[in-house]
Amino acid sequence: MADELGIAVKLLGIDKIDRFSSAFAAIELEMPDGLVMAADTLGNLNRSQMYSFASKYRLPTIYESATSARQGGLMSYGPDAMASESLRDPPRPSPFRLVLNLNTAQLINLTLPSDLIAQADEVIASSFR
């Protein structure tokens, strides 16, 4: 699908904490137009490094976890971790939620389209002085 859309995809797996530096160096060599971060334990524990890197290079980054958007990531799209289910109920799919952080968009000098903002399930914004 990415090829059909003219999008180049490069996967960088980070399986140890000391590999963040080499992954960041690889990204710097071929500066992309944006990043997609998959949710995993190592990434979640070190997401502040990712926020700093993305902000430094003004890279739009999408995360799976809404927590990431709430804590400084640009946006997230993924299952709603806040949807609680009783252990007695049969499992059911969690709804996906789009969370946009307009504060981060402003920091990286990115204007998000108003129709995207209107479709978001949650918009994080505060006024800057």
N, C-alpha and C positions, 0 to 999 in steps of 0.2 A: 504494500500500500504506500509506503514512504516513497518508493521509486516512482510510482504513478503520480505522486504529488510533487515530485522534484525535490524531495527532502533527503539529505544525506544523514544517515544514522550511524553513530559510532558508539559502541558500548564500552564502558570503562568499569570494570568490576573492582570493587575495593573490598578485600576480605580481611585486611589487617589495618590497624590504626596507622601504622607507618607508611601505608600506601596512598594516603590522601595527598601527600606532597607530590608523588609521581603522577597521580591522576590530574592534579591541578596543573602541573607542568605540561602534560599532554594536551590539556584543554587550551592552555596559553599558546601552544605552537600552532594550533588550527582553530583560532577563536571562532566558536560557533555563534549562531544568531540567538540561541537559547539552550536551556538544559531541561531535562526531565529527570527527576530523582525518584527512583523506586524506593518504597518503604522497606527498610530492613533494620535490624537492631543496631548494627554498627553506624549506619547513616543517621538513625534517629538520635543516638547518643552523642553524635558529633555534628549535629545539624548547624550549630552556630558557626562552625568553620565554613560550611557551605553558604550560609547567609552572607558572611563577610566576603567570601570569594566572589559570589554573584554580584554583590553590591559594588565591590571594587571595580569590576569589569562591566558593570551595568548590564548583566546578563539576565534576561527574563527567565525565570525558573519555575517550573510547575512541580508540585509534590503530590503524593498520594494522600497524605495526612492533613486534615484540616488544622491540626495543631501547628504544623509547619507554617502555614499561612498566617495563623494568629500570632506566631512568635517572630515573624520577620521575613518569611518567604513571600514571593509575589502572589502565588495562587496555589490552590490545591483542588484536585478533583479525585474523589475516591469514596469508598464506603463510609457511611456515617458511623463513626465509632461511638457516638453518643447514643445511638439507638439501642436501648436496652431490651433484652428479651428475658422472659422467665425461663429458668432451667427446665420447667415442665412443658413449655410450649415446643412444638417441633421447630427445627431451624428454618429460617426464611432469609431470603437475600436482604442485605442491608441496602437502603437507598443510597445512591451516590449524591454527593453534595459538591457544589462549586463554591469555593470561598476565595474572595479577592481581597488583597491588601493594598488599598489605594495609597497608604503611606509609603510602602515599598516602591510602588509604581512611580510616585513622585521622586523618591530618592534616586532611582535609576533613570529618571527623565523619560518615562514612558507614559503615554496617554492611552488608557484602555478605552475601547469603543463603548459608547453609551448603551448599545444593545447588549453587549456582554455583561456590563454592570447590571442592567435590568434583569438579566436571566440568573444572576448569582443568587445562591441561597443565603449567603452571608457576605456582607461588605464591611471591611474594617477600614475606618477612616477617622482621622482627627484633624482638626484645623491646625495648620502651621502658621506661625507668626513671622 
